[in-house]
Amino acid sequence: IKSSLESLVCLHEFPNYQIDVFILVLEDDGSVLSTSIMAAGLAFVDASIPCFDLIASSSVAFVNGNILLDPTGAEENIVNATNPQENHGTLTISSLDSIDQISQIFFSGHIEPDLLIQAKKQLLEINKQHAKYLKKVVSLKIINQHKES
């Protein structure tokens, strides 16, 4: 989480700036890492912390050569229980869409390179969709705050 959020915040503006992030997961039904990264990124924007962009993150699980987008907890358990010699694993990619930058890649498991490249392309497309939605949510919040004042 730290590595993905470090590339989000404009640290050069405040060299001695310290941000403490506490994430409490109340229920884990899969994709906790990507969800936590996006939640922390939105919290930064809400707290008026200077950021380069909104961060989007998504995950896939690989089970016997199949790609499972946004895996549930049960699907992640299947990946963890699979024989390490087979095509299995998880991949999480966080990206900053406006500046076309990947801020973090987390991969665990054993997978063929072609399948990994295919999943990376899918995750970056999903992150673009997430980024559009997140920008809309932030814009609506700003509009609503402006109407109230």
C-alpha positions as a printed Julia matrix, in Angstrom:
149×3 Matrix{Float64}:
   0.0     0.0     0.0
   2.81    2.37    0.9
   4.58    2.06   -2.46
   1.4     2.74   -4.43
   0.42    5.77   -2.35
   3.91    7.33   -2.37
   3.67    7.93   -6.11
   0.22    9.5    -5.66
   1.08   12.29   -3.22
   3.0    15.43   -4.28
   5.81   14.85   -1.78
   8.09   17.43   -3.41
   5.8    20.23   -2.21
   6.15   19.25    1.45
   9.49   17.46    2.03
   8.85   16.92    5.75
   5.23   15.91    5.28
   4.11   12.78    7.1
   0.85   11.01    6.42
  -0.31    8.15    8.59
  -2.73    5.76    6.95
  -4.76    3.35    9.04
  -6.92    0.84    7.21
  -9.45   -1.22    9.11
 -10.93   -4.09    7.11
 -14.33   -4.95    8.53
 -15.11   -7.75    6.11
 -12.87   -9.47    3.56
 -14.68  -10.78    0.52
 -11.66  -10.55   -1.75
  -9.56   -7.89   -3.5
  -8.74   -6.23   -0.17
  -5.42   -4.78   -1.34
  -6.83   -2.99   -4.38
  -9.88   -1.77   -2.45
  -7.72   -0.44    0.38
  -5.46    1.44   -2.03
  -8.41    3.14   -3.72
 -10.04    3.98   -0.37
  -6.82    5.54    0.94
  -6.38    7.51   -2.29
  -9.91    8.91   -2.03
  -9.29    9.75    1.63
  -6.22   11.77    0.57
  -8.29   13.75   -1.92
 -11.05   14.27    0.64
  -8.47   15.53    3.16
  -7.13   18.02    0.57
  -3.73   16.37    0.44
  -2.04   17.44   -2.82
  -2.04   14.52   -5.24
  -0.97   14.05   -8.84
  -4.12   12.12   -9.74
  -6.72    9.74   -8.35
  -5.38    6.24   -7.89
  -7.25    3.26   -9.31
  -6.45   -0.32   -8.43
  -7.79   -3.72   -9.39
  -6.95   -7.39   -8.97
  -7.14  -10.7   -10.78
  -6.68  -14.27   -9.68
  -5.31  -17.04  -11.87
  -6.74  -20.53  -11.4
  -5.55  -23.27  -13.76
  -4.84  -20.75  -16.53
  -8.17  -18.91  -16.16
  -8.27  -15.21  -15.29
 -10.79  -14.26  -12.59
 -11.36  -10.49  -12.49
 -11.98   -8.91   -9.08
 -11.72  -12.23   -7.23
 -13.95  -12.96   -4.26
 -12.61  -14.33   -1.0
 -13.6   -17.86   -2.01
 -11.76  -17.52   -5.33
  -8.66  -16.21   -3.56
  -8.82  -19.21   -1.2
  -8.85  -21.53   -4.23
  -5.71  -19.8    -5.51
  -4.0   -20.22   -2.13
  -4.97  -23.9    -1.94
  -3.82  -24.73   -5.49
  -0.66  -26.74   -6.08
   2.21  -24.26   -6.63
   3.32  -26.13   -9.75
   0.11  -25.24  -11.62
  -0.89  -21.93  -13.27
  -2.13  -19.99  -10.26
  -1.58  -16.68   -8.49
  -2.88  -13.17   -7.89
  -2.01   -9.87   -9.54
  -2.87   -6.38   -8.3
  -2.05   -3.25  -10.31
  -2.49    0.33   -9.13
  -2.27    3.14  -11.64
  -2.59    6.88  -12.1
  -4.63    7.21  -15.28
  -4.21   10.92  -16.1
  -0.42   10.69  -16.11
  -0.4     7.15  -17.53
   1.72    5.7   -14.71
   1.65    2.35  -12.96
   2.31    3.06   -9.31
   2.39   -0.5    -8.0
   2.34   -4.09   -9.19
   1.95   -6.91   -6.69
   2.13  -10.47   -8.0
   2.3   -13.78   -6.2
   2.17  -17.26   -7.67
   3.36  -19.11  -10.76
   1.96  -18.09  -14.13
   2.92  -18.13  -17.8
   4.25  -14.78  -19.11
   1.66  -14.5   -21.91
  -1.19  -14.89  -19.44
   0.41  -12.34  -17.13
   0.71   -9.78  -19.96
  -2.93  -10.36  -20.94
  -4.06   -9.84  -17.34
  -1.97   -6.65  -17.05
  -3.72   -5.17  -20.09
  -7.14   -6.09  -18.67
  -6.31   -4.57  -15.28
  -5.13   -1.3   -16.82
  -8.41   -1.04  -18.77
 -10.39   -1.73  -15.6
  -8.34    0.91  -13.78
  -9.27    3.44  -16.47
 -12.94    2.66  -15.86
 -12.43    2.96  -12.09
 -10.65    6.3   -12.56
 -13.56    7.72  -14.56
 -16.0     6.67  -11.85
 -13.8     8.02   -9.03
 -13.44   11.38  -10.81
 -17.21   11.58  -11.17
 -17.71   10.83   -7.46
 -15.2    13.5    -6.42
 -16.74   16.04   -8.84
 -20.24   15.4    -7.48
 -18.99   15.85   -3.92
 -17.41   19.19   -4.8
 -20.58   20.33   -6.59
 -22.73   19.34   -3.6
 -20.4    21.17   -1.18
 -20.52   24.26   -3.37
 -24.35   24.2    -3.42
 -24.5    23.99    0.38
 -22.27   27.04    0.91
